[in-house]
Amino acid sequence: MMVKQTLGVMIVVSGFASAAVAQPLPEEAGMGGPGRAFRPEMIESMATELGVAEGVVVQIRERAYKADQEAIKLRAELDTARLALRRLMDEDNPDVAKVMKQVEALGAVQTELKKSRIRLLLSVRELLTADQRKKLRRLAIERMRGAGPDDDDDDGFGKGLGGGRHNRGGRN
């Protein structure tokens, strides 16, 4: 009886694990779609507000395209690694060592995908002045909140954040 229960639990856990590894991680989504740190159109629209020269915009666009190419390849590797893990987990008696090795391989590709995105962010950062980076952070926060620079809110945090973590004064 105990063996049947244990086997049943292993089958259920294996099924959940197979489904879980087939799903992309939320942090892979990024801005502009899976794995895309920047969309050239977004950069261009913000460049005007930031006062970025056209030559710099061209450099950013080119770096973003190269990063997208790399991310596409890495996502394909990631999908392949997920499939291999799912196949191992679908076996009646998965070899734990093989499963763990595949988990490591999957993690290595995920790490490389994140590093690729960070390399892009750092390479774009080096093209911007300190003032432009400051403005970029402010604009990004405003756009994430759906607030614009003409927001009536006088707390400086835009719509929806009054009383939240940015405004510890507790405005209701």
C-alpha positions in Angstrom: 0.0 0.0 0.0 2.8 2.4 0.9 4.6 1.7 -2.3 1.5 2.5 -4.4 1.0 5.8 -2.5 4.7 6.7 -3.0 4.5 5.8 -6.7 1.3 7.8 -7.1 2.9 10.9 -5.5 6.0 10.5 -7.7 3.8 10.4 -10.8 1.9 13.5 -9.8 5.1 15.4 -8.9 6.6 14.3 -12.2 3.6 15.6 -14.1 3.7 19.0 -12.4 7.4 19.2 -13.0 7.0 18.5 -16.6 4.3 21.2 -17.0 6.4 23.7 -15.0 9.6 23.3 -17.1 7.6 23.8 -20.3 6.6 27.3 -19.2 8.8 30.4 -19.8 9.9 32.2 -16.7 8.2 35.6 -16.0 11.6 37.4 -15.9 12.3 36.2 -19.4 9.5 38.4 -20.7 11.3 41.7 -20.2 10.3 44.9 -21.9 9.0 44.5 -25.4 8.3 40.7 -25.3 10.2 37.6 -24.4 13.9 38.3 -24.0 13.7 41.7 -25.6 15.3 44.4 -23.4 14.5 47.2 -25.8 12.3 47.9 -28.8 14.0 50.3 -31.2 10.8 52.3 -31.6 10.6 52.8 -27.8 14.2 54.0 -27.7 13.6 56.4 -30.5 10.5 57.9 -28.9 12.3 58.4 -25.6 15.5 59.6 -27.2 13.7 62.9 -28.2 12.6 63.5 -24.6 16.1 62.6 -23.4 17.9 64.7 -25.9 19.9 61.8 -27.3 21.7 62.5 -30.6 20.6 60.6 -33.8 24.0 58.9 -34.0 23.5 57.5 -30.5 20.0 56.3 -31.4 21.4 54.4 -34.4 24.1 52.8 -32.1 21.4 51.8 -29.6 19.2 50.4 -32.3 22.0 48.3 -33.7 23.0 47.0 -30.3 19.3 46.1 -29.6 19.1 44.1 -32.8 22.3 42.2 -32.1 21.0 41.4 -28.6 17.7 40.2 -30.0 19.6 37.9 -32.4 21.5 36.4 -29.4 18.3 36.2 -27.3 16.5 34.3 -30.1 19.3 31.7 -30.2 19.4 31.4 -26.4 15.6 31.0 -26.2 15.8 28.2 -28.7 18.4 26.5 -26.5 16.2 27.1 -23.5 13.2 25.5 -25.2 15.4 22.5 -26.2 16.7 22.2 -22.6 13.2 22.3 -21.2 12.1 19.7 -23.6 15.0 17.4 -22.7 14.1 17.9 -19.0 10.4 17.2 -19.6 11.4 14.0 -21.5 13.5 12.8 -18.5 10.8 13.6 -16.1 8.2 11.7 -18.1 10.1 8.5 -17.7 8.6 5.9 -15.4 11.7 5.9 -13.2 13.7 9.1 -13.9 17.4 8.9 -13.4 18.0 11.5 -10.7 21.5 12.2 -11.8 20.4 12.8 -15.4 17.5 15.0 -14.3 19.8 17.1 -12.0 22.4 17.4 -14.8 19.7 18.7 -17.2 18.4 21.1 -14.5 21.9 22.5 -14.4 22.0 22.8 -18.2 18.7 24.6 -18.2 19.9 27.0 -15.5 23.1 27.7 -17.4 21.1 28.8 -20.5 18.7 30.9 -18.4 21.7 32.6 -16.8 23.2 33.3 -20.2 20.0 34.8 -21.4 19.9 37.1 -18.4 23.6 38.0 -18.8 22.9 38.9 -22.5 20.1 41.3 -21.4 22.3 42.9 -18.8 25.2 43.3 -21.3 22.8 45.2 -23.6 21.6 47.4 -20.7 25.2 48.2 -19.7 26.2 48.9 -23.3 23.3 51.3 -23.8 24.0 52.9 -20.5 27.6 53.8 -21.5 26.2 55.7 -24.5 24.1 58.0 -22.3 25.1 60.9 -20.1 24.4 60.8 -16.4 21.6 63.4 -16.9 20.1 61.3 -19.7 20.2 58.1 -17.5 18.5 60.1 -14.7 15.7 61.3 -17.1 15.4 57.7 -18.5 14.8 56.3 -15.1 12.1 59.0 -14.4 10.4 58.4 -17.8 10.5 54.7 -17.4 8.8 54.9 -14.0 6.2 57.3 -15.4 5.5 55.0 -18.4 5.2 51.9 -16.2 2.6 53.6 -14.1 0.8 55.1 -17.1 1.5 58.6 -15.7 2.8 61.4 -17.8 5.0 64.3 -17.0 1.8 66.6 -16.9 0.3 64.5 -14.0 -1.7 66.7 -11.6 -0.4 64.6 -8.6 1.9 66.8 -6.6 3.6 64.0 -4.7 5.9 63.4 -7.7 4.9 59.7 -8.0 2.0 59.9 -10.5 -1.3 58.1 -10.4 -2.0 55.1 -8.2 1.1 55.3 -6.0 -0.1 57.7 -3.3 0.2 56.0 0.1 2.3 53.2 -1.4 5.9 52.3 -0.8 7.1 55.5 -2.5 5.0 57.7 -0.3 5.5 56.6 3.2 3.5 59.6 4.5 0.4 57.5 4.1 -1.7 59.7 1.8 -5.2 58.2 1.3 
